[in-house]
Amino acid sequence: MGFYCLLRKDKEFNKIMPRSNKLKVPTVTYNLIMPVVMKDNLNKKAHMQSKELGIQVSVADLIREQLKDYT
């Protein structure tokens, strides 16, 4: 089972879909294709962590945290 990413380099994309500046650093946007079951599990983990920590934890936060090991 693999992951496939598409890098969006156009600046118009961010104008269409604004995001809060949670990271406070320059960012890029990726589209990620993953199995629905995996996304559902990540949604549950993010929700549980949000309740435990008292802050909003997104699926993207979980993915970024795991990717730190590879950078």
PQR file with spaces between the fields and no chain letter, atoms N, CA, C, O and H, PARSE charges and radii, in Angstrom:
ATOM       1  N    MET     1       0.850   -1.169    0.000 -0.4000 1.5000
ATOM       2  CA   MET     1       0.000    0.000    0.000 -0.0000 2.0000
ATOM       3  C    MET     1       0.893    1.228    0.000  0.5500 1.7000
ATOM       4  O    MET     1       1.728    1.370    0.894 -0.5500 1.4000
ATOM       5  N    GLY     2       0.749    2.107   -0.957 -0.4000 1.5000
ATOM       6  CA   GLY     2       1.620    3.263   -1.049 -0.0000 2.0000
ATOM       7  C    GLY     2       0.861    4.569   -0.929  0.5500 1.7000
ATOM       8  O    GLY     2      -0.368    4.605   -0.998 -0.5500 1.4000
ATOM       9  H    GLY     2       0.071    1.992   -1.683  0.4000 1.0000
ATOM      10  N    PHE     3       1.610    5.631   -0.750 -0.4000 1.5000
ATOM      11  CA   PHE     3       1.052    6.975   -0.693 -0.0000 2.0000
ATOM      12  C    PHE     3       1.482    7.723   -1.941  0.5500 1.7000
ATOM      13  O    PHE     3       2.601    7.552   -2.426 -0.5500 1.4000
ATOM      14  H    PHE     3       2.608    5.601   -0.694  0.4000 1.0000
ATOM      15  N    TYR     4       0.600    8.541   -2.448 -0.4000 1.5000
ATOM      16  CA   TYR     4       0.908    9.325   -3.630 -0.0000 2.0000
ATOM      17  C    TYR     4       0.639   10.787   -3.309  0.5500 1.7000
ATOM      18  O    TYR     4      -0.433   11.126   -2.806 -0.5500 1.4000
ATOM      19  H    TYR     4      -0.309    8.680   -2.054  0.4000 1.0000
ATOM      20  N    CYS     5       1.591   11.646   -3.592 -0.4000 1.5000
ATOM      21  CA   CYS     5       1.468   13.069   -3.269 -0.0000 2.0000
ATOM      22  C    CYS     5       1.559   13.894   -4.540  0.5500 1.7000
ATOM      23  O    CYS     5       2.270   13.537   -5.480 -0.5500 1.4000
ATOM      24  H    CYS     5       2.462   11.371   -4.000  0.4000 1.0000
ATOM      25  N    LEU     6       0.834   14.994   -4.557 -0.4000 1.5000
ATOM      26  CA   LEU     6       0.886   15.943   -5.657 -0.0000 2.0000
ATOM      27  C    LEU     6       1.190   17.311   -5.063  0.5500 1.7000
ATOM      28  O    LEU     6       0.440   17.802   -4.219 -0.5500 1.4000
ATOM      29  H    LEU     6       0.257   15.284   -3.794  0.4000 1.0000
ATOM      30  N    LEU     7       2.261   17.916   -5.486 -0.4000 1.5000
ATOM      31  CA   LEU     7       2.662   19.223   -4.976 -0.0000 2.0000
ATOM      32  C    LEU     7       1.969   20.314   -5.785  0.5500 1.7000
ATOM      33  O    LEU     7       2.098   20.377   -7.008 -0.5500 1.4000
ATOM      34  H    LEU     7       2.871   17.517   -6.171  0.4000 1.0000
ATOM      35  N    ARG     8       1.232   21.170   -5.081 -0.4000 1.5000
ATOM      36  CA   ARG     8       0.575   22.303   -5.729 -0.0000 2.0000
ATOM      37  C    ARG     8       1.499   23.503   -5.621  0.5500 1.7000
ATOM      38  O    ARG     8       1.725   24.001   -4.518 -0.5500 1.4000
ATOM      39  H    ARG     8       1.127   21.119   -4.088  0.4000 1.0000
ATOM      40  N    LYS     9       2.037   23.979   -6.733 -0.4000 1.5000
ATOM      41  CA   LYS     9       2.975   25.093   -6.707 -0.0000 2.0000
ATOM      42  C    LYS     9       2.286   26.427   -7.002  0.5500 1.7000
ATOM      43  O    LYS     9       2.872   27.490   -6.796 -0.5500 1.4000
ATOM      44  H    LYS     9       1.853   23.574   -7.629  0.4000 1.0000
ATOM      45  N    ASP    10       1.044   26.371   -7.484 -0.4000 1.5000
ATOM      46  CA   ASP    10       0.396   27.626   -7.853 -0.0000 2.0000
ATOM      47  C    ASP    10      -0.080   28.387   -6.616  0.5500 1.7000
ATOM      48  O    ASP    10      -0.661   27.804   -5.700 -0.5500 1.4000
ATOM      49  H    ASP    10       0.567   25.508   -7.652  0.4000 1.0000
ATOM      50  N    LYS    11       0.172   29.688   -6.604 -0.4000 1.5000
ATOM      51  CA   LYS    11      -0.196   30.520   -5.461 -0.0000 2.0000
ATOM      52  C    LYS    11      -1.696   30.777   -5.412  0.5500 1.7000
ATOM      53  O    LYS    11      -2.226   31.129   -4.358 -0.5500 1.4000
ATOM      54  H    LYS    11       0.643   30.162   -7.348  0.4000 1.0000
ATOM      55  N    GLU    12      -2.381   30.609   -6.525 -0.4000 1.5000
ATOM      56  CA   GLU    12      -3.828   30.828   -6.558 -0.0000 2.0000
ATOM      57  C    GLU    12      -4.557   29.825   -5.672  0.5500 1.7000
ATOM      58  O    GLU    12      -5.632   30.137   -5.160 -0.5500 1.4000
ATOM      59  H    GLU    12      -1.950   30.323   -7.381  0.4000 1.0000
ATOM      60  N    PHE    13      -4.012   28.645   -5.480 -0.4000 1.5000
ATOM      61  CA   PHE    13      -4.657   27.618   -4.663 -0.0000 2.0000
ATOM      62  C    PHE    13      -4.878   28.133   -3.239  0.5500 1.7000
ATOM      63  O    PHE    13      -5.956   27.941   -2.677 -0.5500 1.4000
ATOM      64  H    PHE    13      -3.139   28.391   -5.897  0.4000 1.0000
ATOM      65  N    ASN    14      -3.881   28.777   -2.655 -0.4000 1.5000
ATOM      66  CA   ASN    14      -4.011   29.293   -1.293 -0.0000 2.0000
ATOM      67  C    ASN    14      -4.996   30.452   -1.208  0.5500 1.7000
ATOM      68  O    ASN    14      -5.584   30.678   -0.151 -0.5500 1.4000
ATOM      69  H    ASN    14      -3.005   28.934   -3.112  0.4000 1.0000
ATOM      70  N    LYS    15      -5.189   31.185   -2.292 -0.4000 1.5000
ATOM      71  CA   LYS    15      -6.161   32.262   -2.288 -0.0000 2.0000
ATOM      72  C    LYS    15      -7.583   31.704   -2.304  0.5500 1.7000
ATOM      73  O    LYS    15      -8.496   32.302   -1.736 -0.5500 1.4000
ATOM      74  H    LYS    15      -4.711   31.001   -3.151  0.4000 1.0000
ATOM      75  N    ILE    16      -7.764   30.569   -2.950 -0.4000 1.5000
ATOM      76  CA   ILE    16      -9.079   29.945   -3.029 -0.0000 2.0000
ATOM      77  C    ILE    16      -9.441   29.292   -1.695  0.5500 1.7000
ATOM      78  O    ILE    16     -10.584   29.384   -1.249 -0.5500 1.4000
ATOM      79  H    ILE    16      -7.022   30.082   -3.412  0.4000 1.0000
ATOM      80  N    MET    17      -8.483   28.642   -1.067 -0.4000 1.5000
ATOM      81  CA   MET    17      -8.733   27.885    0.143 -0.0000 2.0000
ATOM      82  C    MET    17      -7.816   28.376    1.258  0.5500 1.7000
ATOM      83  O    MET    17      -6.799   27.739    1.533 -0.5500 1.4000
ATOM      84  H    MET    17      -7.554   28.567   -1.429  0.4000 1.0000
ATOM      85  N    PRO    18      -8.146   29.485    1.903 -0.5600 1.5000
ATOM      86  CA   PRO    18      -7.234   30.029    2.911  0.2800 2.0000
ATOM      87  C    PRO    18      -7.098   29.111    4.126  0.5500 1.7000
ATOM      88  O    PRO    18      -8.056   28.451    4.530 -0.5500 1.4000
ATOM      89  N    ARG    19      -5.922   29.079    4.690 -0.4000 1.5000
ATOM      90  CA   ARG    19      -5.627   28.282    5.882 -0.0000 2.0000
ATOM      91  C    ARG    19      -5.050   29.201    6.942  0.5500 1.7000
ATOM      92  O    ARG    19      -4.392   30.194    6.633 -0.5500 1.4000
ATOM      93  H    ARG    19      -5.144   29.615    4.362  0.4000 1.0000
ATOM      94  N    SER    20      -5.304   28.857    8.192 -0.4000 1.5000
ATOM      95  CA   SER    20      -4.686   29.624    9.257 -0.0000 2.0000
ATOM      96  C    SER    20      -3.185   29.351    9.249  0.5500 1.7000
ATOM      97  O    SER    20      -2.745   28.275    8.845 -0.5500 1.4000
ATOM      98  H    SER    20      -5.838   28.049    8.443  0.4000 1.0000
ATOM      99  N    ASN    21      -2.414   30.317    9.689 -0.4000 1.5000
ATOM     100  CA   ASN    21      -0.965   30.169    9.685 -0.0000 2.0000
ATOM     101  C    ASN    21      -0.530   29.487   10.982  0.5500 1.7000
ATOM     102  O    ASN    21       0.079   30.111   11.852 -0.5500 1.4000
ATOM     103  H    ASN    21      -2.771   31.192   10.017  0.4000 1.0000
ATOM     104  N    LYS    22      -0.844   28.232   11.095 -0.4000 1.5000
ATOM     105  CA   LYS    22      -0.557   27.453   12.297 -0.0000 2.0000
ATOM     106  C    LYS    22       0.942   27.184   12.449  0.5500 1.7000
ATOM     107  O    LYS    22       1.440   27.100   13.572 -0.5500 1.4000
ATOM     108  H    LYS    22      -1.338   27.725   10.389  0.4000 1.0000
ATOM     109  N    LEU    23       1.652   27.051   11.354 -0.4000 1.5000
ATOM     110  CA   LEU    23       3.058   26.647   11.404 -0.0000 2.0000
ATOM     111  C    LEU    23       4.028   27.815   11.552  0.5500 1.7000
ATOM     112  O    LEU    23       5.145   27.623   12.031 -0.5500 1.4000
ATOM     113  H    LEU    23       1.247   27.119   10.442  0.4000 1.0000
ATOM     114  N    LYS    24       3.634   28.996   11.161 -0.4000 1.5000
ATOM     115  CA   LYS    24       4.484   30.190   11.271 -0.0000 2.0000
ATOM     116  C    LYS    24       5.786   30.094   10.470  0.5500 1.7000
ATOM     117  O    LYS    24       6.761   30.771   10.796 -0.5500 1.4000
ATOM     118  H    LYS    24       2.726   29.152   10.772  0.4000 1.0000
ATOM     119  N    VAL    25       5.811   29.269    9.438 -0.4000 1.5000
ATOM     120  CA   VAL    25       6.950   29.141    8.527 -0.0000 2.0000
ATOM     121  C    VAL    25       6.397   29.005    7.112  0.5500 1.7000
ATOM     122  O    VAL    25       5.221   28.677    6.950 -0.5500 1.4000
ATOM     123  H    VAL    25       5.019   28.719    9.173  0.4000 1.0000
ATOM     124  N    PRO    26       7.207   29.248    6.085 -0.5600 1.5000
ATOM     125  CA   PRO    26       6.735   29.032    4.716  0.2800 2.0000
ATOM     126  C    PRO    26       6.285   27.579    4.529  0.5500 1.7000
ATOM     127  O    PRO    26       6.904   26.659    5.063 -0.5500 1.4000
ATOM     128  N    THR    27       5.221   27.384    3.780 -0.4000 1.5000
ATOM     129  CA   THR    27       4.657   26.037    3.606 -0.0000 2.0000
ATOM     130  C    THR    27       4.381   25.737    2.143  0.5500 1.7000
ATOM     131  O    THR    27       4.384   26.635    1.301 -0.5500 1.4000
ATOM     132  H    THR    27       4.718   28.132    3.346  0.4000 1.0000
ATOM     133  N    VAL    28       4.143   24.474    1.851 -0.4000 1.5000
ATOM     134  CA   VAL    28       3.658   24.010    0.556 -0.0000 2.0000
ATOM     135  C    VAL    28       2.432   23.139    0.832  0.5500 1.7000
ATOM     136  O    VAL    28       2.246   22.645    1.945 -0.5500 1.4000
ATOM     137  H    VAL    28       4.141   23.744    2.535  0.4000 1.0000
ATOM     138  N    THR    29       1.611   22.960   -0.182 -0.4000 1.5000
ATOM     139  CA   THR    29       0.396   22.168   -0.056 -0.0000 2.0000
ATOM     140  C    THR    29       0.549   20.880   -0.858  0.5500 1.7000
ATOM     141  O    THR    29       0.988   20.900   -2.008 -0.5500 1.4000
ATOM     142  H    THR    29       1.762   23.361   -1.085  0.4000 1.0000
ATOM     143  N    TYR    30       0.182   19.763   -0.240 -0.4000 1.5000
ATOM     144  CA   TYR    30       0.208   18.464   -0.905 -0.0000 2.0000
ATOM     145  C    TYR    30      -1.190   17.865   -0.886  0.5500 1.7000
ATOM     146  O    TYR    30      -1.932   18.045    0.080 -0.5500 1.4000
ATOM     147  H    TYR    30      -0.175   19.746    0.693  0.4000 1.0000
ATOM     148  N    ASN    31      -1.547   17.163   -1.936 -0.4000 1.5000
ATOM     149  CA   ASN    31      -2.743   16.331   -1.935 -0.0000 2.0000
ATOM     150  C    ASN    31      -2.264   14.911   -1.687  0.5500 1.7000
ATOM     151  O    ASN    31      -1.343   14.436   -2.352 -0.5500 1.4000
ATOM     152  H    ASN    31      -0.944   17.017   -2.720  0.4000 1.0000
ATOM     153  N    LEU    32      -2.880   14.240   -0.743 -0.4000 1.5000
ATOM     154  CA   LEU    32      -2.444   12.910   -0.359 -0.0000 2.0000
ATOM     155  C    LEU    32      -3.577   11.916   -0.572  0.5500 1.7000
ATOM     156  O    LEU    32      -4.693   12.140   -0.105 -0.5500 1.4000
ATOM     157  H    LEU    32      -3.628   14.626   -0.203  0.4000 1.0000
ATOM     158  N    ILE    33      -3.303   10.838   -1.261 -0.4000 1.5000
ATOM     159  CA   ILE    33      -4.284    9.785   -1.458 -0.0000 2.0000
ATOM     160  C    ILE    33      -3.954    8.666   -0.476  0.5500 1.7000
ATOM     161  O    ILE    33      -2.844    8.133   -0.475 -0.5500 1.4000
ATOM     162  H    ILE    33      -2.396   10.656   -1.640  0.4000 1.0000
ATOM     163  N    MET    34      -4.947    8.313    0.373 -0.4000 1.5000
ATOM     164  CA   MET    34      -4.756    7.249    1.351 -0.0000 2.0000
ATOM     165  C    MET    34      -6.047    6.460    1.487  0.5500 1.7000
ATOM     166  O    MET    34      -7.118    6.956    1.138 -0.5500 1.4000
ATOM     167  H    MET    34      -5.849    8.747    0.372  0.4000 1.0000
ATOM     168  N    PRO    35      -5.953    5.244    1.987 -0.5600 1.5000
ATOM     169  CA   PRO    35      -7.166    4.448    2.187  0.2800 2.0000
ATOM     170  C    PRO    35      -8.114    5.133    3.180  0.5500 1.7000
ATOM     171  O    PRO    35      -7.666    5.775    4.130 -0.5500 1.4000
ATOM     172  N    VAL    36      -9.409    4.994    2.957 -0.4000 1.5000
ATOM     173  CA   VAL    36     -10.421    5.599    3.817 -0.0000 2.0000
ATOM     174  C    VAL    36     -10.269    5.123    5.261  0.5500 1.7000
ATOM     175  O    VAL    36     -10.431    5.908    6.195 -0.5500 1.4000
ATOM     176  H    VAL    36      -9.773    4.472    2.186  0.4000 1.0000
ATOM     177  N    VAL    37      -9.962    3.857    5.441 -0.4000 1.5000
ATOM     178  CA   VAL    37      -9.803    3.304    6.792 -0.0000 2.0000
ATOM     179  C    VAL    37      -8.678    4.025    7.531  0.5500 1.7000
ATOM     180  O    VAL    37      -8.806    4.324    8.718 -0.5500 1.4000
ATOM     181  H    VAL    37      -9.830    3.219    4.682  0.4000 1.0000
ATOM     182  N    MET    38      -7.590    4.302    6.840 -0.4000 1.5000
ATOM     183  CA   MET    38      -6.466    5.001    7.456 -0.0000 2.0000
ATOM     184  C    MET    38      -6.882    6.412    7.866  0.5500 1.7000
ATOM     185  O    MET    38      -6.562    6.853    8.969 -0.5500 1.4000
ATOM     186  H    MET    38      -7.486    4.060    5.876  0.4000 1.0000
ATOM     187  N    LYS    39      -7.592    7.121    6.991 -0.4000 1.5000
ATOM     188  CA   LYS    39      -8.067    8.479    7.296 -0.0000 2.0000
ATOM     189  C    LYS    39      -9.017    8.453    8.486  0.5500 1.7000
ATOM     190  O    LYS    39      -8.944    9.328    9.350 -0.5500 1.4000
ATOM     191  H    LYS    39      -7.853    6.763    6.095  0.4000 1.0000
ATOM     192  N    ASP    40      -9.909    7.463    8.545 -0.4000 1.5000
ATOM     193  CA   ASP    40     -10.837    7.347    9.673 -0.0000 2.0000
ATOM     194  C    ASP    40     -10.086    7.144   10.982  0.5500 1.7000
ATOM     195  O    ASP    40     -10.432    7.741   12.002 -0.5500 1.4000
ATOM     196  H    ASP    40      -9.969    6.753    7.844  0.4000 1.0000
ATOM     197  N    ASN    41      -9.056    6.299   10.952 -0.4000 1.5000
ATOM     198  CA   ASN    41      -8.251    6.059   12.158 -0.0000 2.0000
ATOM     199  C    ASN    41      -7.519    7.336   12.590  0.5500 1.7000
ATOM     200  O    ASN    41      -7.443    7.639   13.781 -0.5500 1.4000
ATOM     201  H    ASN    41      -8.775    5.814   10.124  0.4000 1.0000
ATOM     202  N    LEU    42      -6.988    8.071   11.628 -0.4000 1.5000
ATOM     203  CA   LEU    42      -6.315    9.324   11.942 -0.0000 2.0000
ATOM     204  C    LEU    42      -7.296   10.353   12.507  0.5500 1.7000
ATOM     205  O    LEU    42      -6.954   11.103   13.421 -0.5500 1.4000
ATOM     206  H    LEU    42      -7.050    7.825   10.661  0.4000 1.0000
ATOM     207  N    ASN    43      -8.518   10.387   11.959 -0.4000 1.5000
ATOM     208  CA   ASN    43      -9.546   11.290   12.491 -0.0000 2.0000
ATOM     209  C    ASN    43      -9.833   10.978   13.955  0.5500 1.7000
ATOM     210  O    ASN    43      -9.954   11.889   14.775 -0.5500 1.4000
ATOM     211  H    ASN    43      -8.795    9.778   11.216  0.4000 1.0000
ATOM     212  N    LYS    44      -9.941    9.706   14.281 -0.4000 1.5000
ATOM     213  CA   LYS    44     -10.211    9.299   15.665 -0.0000 2.0000
ATOM     214  C    LYS    44      -9.060    9.690   16.592  0.5500 1.7000
ATOM     215  O    LYS    44      -9.283   10.208   17.686 -0.5500 1.4000
ATOM     216  H    LYS    44      -9.842    8.966   13.615  0.4000 1.0000
ATOM     217  N    LYS    45      -7.831    9.438   16.145 -0.4000 1.5000
ATOM     218  CA   LYS    45      -6.663    9.796   16.961 -0.0000 2.0000
ATOM     219  C    LYS    45      -6.569   11.303   17.167  0.5500 1.7000
ATOM     220  O    LYS    45      -6.274   11.768   18.268 -0.5500 1.4000
ATOM     221  H    LYS    45      -7.650    9.018   15.256  0.4000 1.0000
ATOM     222  N    ALA    46      -6.822   12.064   16.103 -0.4000 1.5000
ATOM     223  CA   ALA    46      -6.769   13.523   16.209 -0.0000 2.0000
ATOM     224  C    ALA    46      -7.844   14.018   17.177  0.5500 1.7000
ATOM     225  O    ALA    46      -7.589   14.913   17.983 -0.5500 1.4000
ATOM     226  H    ALA    46      -7.062   11.686   15.209  0.4000 1.0000
ATOM     227  N    HIS    47      -9.023   13.448   17.100 -0.4000 1.5000
ATOM     228  CA   HIS    47     -10.116   13.850   17.996 -0.0000 2.0000
ATOM     229  C    HIS    47      -9.763   13.527   19.455  0.5500 1.7000
ATOM     230  O    HIS    47      -9.976   14.346   20.348 -0.5500 1.4000
ATOM     231  H    HIS    47      -9.230   12.722   16.446  0.4000 1.0000
ATOM     232  N    MET    48      -9.231   12.341   19.680 -0.4000 1.5000
ATOM     233  CA   MET    48      -8.854   11.946   21.044 -0.0000 2.0000
ATOM     234  C    MET    48      -7.767   12.863   21.600  0.5500 1.7000
ATOM     235  O    MET    48      -7.847   13.290   22.752 -0.5500 1.4000
ATOM     236  H    MET    48      -9.058   11.675   18.954  0.4000 1.0000
ATOM     237  N    GLN    49      -6.760   13.166   20.797 -0.4000 1.5000
ATOM     238  CA   GLN    49      -5.687   14.046   21.249 -0.0000 2.0000
ATOM     239  C    GLN    49      -6.201   15.459   21.503  0.5500 1.7000
ATOM     240  O    GLN    49      -5.751   16.123   22.436 -0.5500 1.4000
ATOM     241  H    GLN    49      -6.695   12.820   19.862  0.4000 1.0000
ATOM     242  N    SER    50      -7.136   15.920   20.684 -0.4000 1.5000
ATOM     243  CA   SER    50      -7.721   17.240   20.887 -0.0000 2.0000
ATOM     244  C    SER    50      -8.416   17.316   22.241  0.5500 1.7000
ATOM     245  O    SER    50      -8.281   18.306   22.961 -0.5500 1.4000
ATOM     246  H    SER    50      -7.502   15.380   19.926  0.4000 1.0000
ATOM     247  N    LYS    51      -9.154   16.272   22.581 -0.4000 1.5000
ATOM     248  CA   LYS    51      -9.854   16.246   23.869 -0.0000 2.0000
ATOM     249  C    LYS    51      -8.862   16.169   25.028  0.5500 1.7000
ATOM     250  O    LYS    51      -9.033   16.852   26.038 -0.5500 1.4000
ATOM     251  H    LYS    51      -9.263   15.468   21.997  0.4000 1.0000
ATOM     252  N    GLU    52      -7.826   15.341   24.888 -0.4000 1.5000
ATOM     253  CA   GLU    52      -6.839   15.156   25.958 -0.0000 2.0000
ATOM     254  C    GLU    52      -6.008   16.410   26.194  0.5500 1.7000
ATOM     255  O    GLU    52      -5.745   16.779   27.338 -0.5500 1.4000
ATOM     256  H    GLU    52      -7.687   14.787   24.067  0.4000 1.0000
ATOM     257  N    LEU    53      -5.593   17.067   25.110 -0.4000 1.5000
ATOM     258  CA   LEU    53      -4.686   18.209   25.218 -0.0000 2.0000
ATOM     259  C    LEU    53      -5.412   19.547   25.365  0.5500 1.7000
ATOM     260  O    LEU    53      -4.810   20.539   25.775 -0.5500 1.4000
ATOM     261  H    LEU    53      -5.806   16.767   24.180  0.4000 1.0000
ATOM     262  N    GLY    54      -6.692   19.575   25.034 -0.4000 1.5000
ATOM     263  CA   GLY    54      -7.445   20.815   25.127 -0.0000 2.0000
ATOM     264  C    GLY    54      -7.134   21.807   24.028  0.5500 1.7000
ATOM     265  O    GLY    54      -7.443   22.993   24.150 -0.5500 1.4000
ATOM     266  H    GLY    54      -7.181   18.769   24.701  0.4000 1.0000
ATOM     267  N    ILE    55      -6.515   21.325   22.942 -0.4000 1.5000
ATOM     268  CA   ILE    55      -6.238   22.161   21.774 -0.0000 2.0000
ATOM     269  C    ILE    55      -6.665   21.388   20.532  0.5500 1.7000
ATOM     270  O    ILE    55      -6.828   20.169   20.573 -0.5500 1.4000
ATOM     271  H    ILE    55      -6.264   20.362   22.843  0.4000 1.0000
ATOM     272  N    GLN    56      -6.844   22.109   19.428 -0.4000 1.5000
ATOM     273  CA   GLN    56      -7.255   21.453   18.194 -0.0000 2.0000
ATOM     274  C    GLN    56      -6.067   20.719   17.577  0.5500 1.7000
ATOM     275  O    GLN    56      -5.046   21.333   17.267 -0.5500 1.4000
ATOM     276  H    GLN    56      -6.712   23.100   19.395  0.4000 1.0000
ATOM     277  N    VAL    57      -6.203   19.411   17.403 -0.4000 1.5000
ATOM     278  CA   VAL    57      -5.192   18.583   16.739 -0.0000 2.0000
ATOM     279  C    VAL    57      -5.823   18.055   15.461  0.5500 1.7000
ATOM     280  O    VAL    57      -6.873   17.414   15.507 -0.5500 1.4000
ATOM     281  H    VAL    57      -7.032   18.913   17.655  0.4000 1.0000
ATOM     282  N    SER    58      -5.198   18.315   14.327 -0.4000 1.5000
ATOM     283  CA   SER    58      -5.740   17.873   13.043 -0.0000 2.0000
ATOM     284  C    SER    58      -5.026   16.619   12.559  0.5500 1.7000
ATOM     285  O    SER    58      -3.973   16.247   13.077 -0.5500 1.4000
ATOM     286  H    SER    58      -4.345   18.835   14.290  0.4000 1.0000
ATOM     287  N    VAL    59      -5.609   15.984   11.569 -0.4000 1.5000
ATOM     288  CA   VAL    59      -4.961   14.847   10.918 -0.0000 2.0000
ATOM     289  C    VAL    59      -3.627   15.309   10.334  0.5500 1.7000
ATOM     290  O    VAL    59      -2.636   14.582   10.396 -0.5500 1.4000
ATOM     291  H    VAL    59      -6.464   16.287   11.149  0.4000 1.0000
ATOM     292  N    ALA    60      -3.601   16.507    9.770 -0.4000 1.5000
ATOM     293  CA   ALA    60      -2.352   17.045    9.207 -0.0000 2.0000
ATOM     294  C    ALA    60      -1.285   17.184   10.290  0.5500 1.7000
ATOM     295  O    ALA    60      -0.107   16.937   10.032 -0.5500 1.4000
ATOM     296  H    ALA    60      -4.406   17.098    9.720  0.4000 1.0000
ATOM     297  N    ASP    61      -1.689   17.580   11.504 -0.4000 1.5000
ATOM     298  CA   ASP    61      -0.728   17.674   12.608 -0.0000 2.0000
ATOM     299  C    ASP    61      -0.104   16.312   12.895  0.5500 1.7000
ATOM     300  O    ASP    61       1.105   16.210   13.103 -0.5500 1.4000
ATOM     301  H    ASP    61      -2.646   17.780   11.713  0.4000 1.0000
ATOM     302  N    LEU    62      -0.924   15.275   12.905 -0.4000 1.5000
ATOM     303  CA   LEU    62      -0.420   13.926   13.164 -0.0000 2.0000
ATOM     304  C    LEU    62       0.549   13.476   12.072  0.5500 1.7000
ATOM     305  O    LEU    62       1.594   12.890   12.355 -0.5500 1.4000
ATOM     306  H    LEU    62      -1.906   15.358   12.735  0.4000 1.0000
ATOM     307  N    ILE    63       0.191   13.755   10.837 -0.4000 1.5000
ATOM     308  CA   ILE    63       1.043   13.366    9.708 -0.0000 2.0000
ATOM     309  C    ILE    63       2.369   14.132    9.761  0.5500 1.7000
ATOM     310  O    ILE    63       3.438   13.546    9.587 -0.5500 1.4000
ATOM     311  H    ILE    63      -0.658   14.232   10.607  0.4000 1.0000
ATOM     312  N    ARG    64       2.292   15.450   10.003 -0.4000 1.5000
ATOM     313  CA   ARG    64       3.533   16.245   10.083 -0.0000 2.0000
ATOM     314  C    ARG    64       4.429   15.744   11.203  0.5500 1.7000
ATOM     315  O    ARG    64       5.646   15.673   11.033 -0.5500 1.4000
ATOM     316  H    ARG    64       1.424   15.926   10.144  0.4000 1.0000
ATOM     317  N    GLU    65       3.855   15.399   12.332 -0.4000 1.5000
ATOM     318  CA   GLU    65       4.649   14.923   13.456 -0.0000 2.0000
ATOM     319  C    GLU    65       5.416   13.644   13.083  0.5500 1.7000
ATOM     320  O    GLU    65       6.581   13.490   13.448 -0.5500 1.4000
ATOM     321  H    GLU    65       2.866   15.456   12.470  0.4000 1.0000
ATOM     322  N    GLN    66       4.777   12.753   12.374 -0.4000 1.5000
ATOM     323  CA   GLN    66       5.435   11.515   11.964 -0.0000 2.0000
ATOM     324  C    GLN    66       6.486   11.762   10.882  0.5500 1.7000
ATOM     325  O    GLN    66       7.498   11.063   10.829 -0.5500 1.4000
ATOM     326  H    GLN    66       3.830   12.878   12.077  0.4000 1.0000
ATOM     327  N    LEU    67       6.251   12.750   10.025 -0.4000 1.5000
ATOM     328  CA   LEU    67       7.209   13.039    8.955 -0.0000 2.0000
ATOM     329  C    LEU    67       8.497   13.673    9.469  0.5500 1.7000
ATOM     330  O    LEU    67       9.504   13.671    8.761 -0.5500 1.4000
ATOM     331  H    LEU    67       5.429   13.318   10.068  0.4000 1.0000
ATOM     332  N    LYS    68       8.486   14.209   10.673 -0.4000 1.5000
ATOM     333  CA   LYS    68       9.704   14.798   11.239 -0.0000 2.0000
ATOM     334  C    LYS    68      10.834   13.782   11.316  0.5500 1.7000
ATOM     335  O    LYS    68      12.002   14.157   11.219 -0.5500 1.4000
ATOM     336  H    LYS    68       7.668   14.211   11.249  0.4000 1.0000
ATOM     337  N    ASP    69      10.511   12.507   11.488 -0.4000 1.5000
ATOM     338  CA   ASP    69      11.522   11.457   11.547 -0.0000 2.0000
ATOM     339  C    ASP    69      12.265   11.288   10.229  0.5500 1.7000
ATOM     340  O    ASP    69      13.374   10.755   10.206 -0.5500 1.4000
ATOM     341  H    ASP    69       9.562   12.203   11.567  0.4000 1.0000
ATOM     342  N    TYR    70      11.668   11.734    9.140 -0.4000 1.5000
ATOM     343  CA   TYR    70      12.257   11.545    7.806 -0.0000 2.0000
ATOM     344  C    TYR    70      12.943   12.785    7.261  0.5500 1.7000
ATOM     345  O    TYR    70      13.490   12.754    6.159 -0.5500 1.4000
ATOM     346  H    TYR    70      10.767   12.168    9.159  0.4000 1.0000
ATOM     347  N    THR    71      12.921   13.879    8.018 -0.4000 1.5000
ATOM     348  CA   THR    71      13.524   15.108    7.494 -0.0000 2.0000
ATOM     349  C    THR    71      14.789   15.458    8.258  0.5500 1.7000
ATOM     350  O    THR    71      15.434   16.462    7.957 -0.5500 1.4000
ATOM     351  H    THR    71      12.477   13.904    8.913  0.4000 1.0000
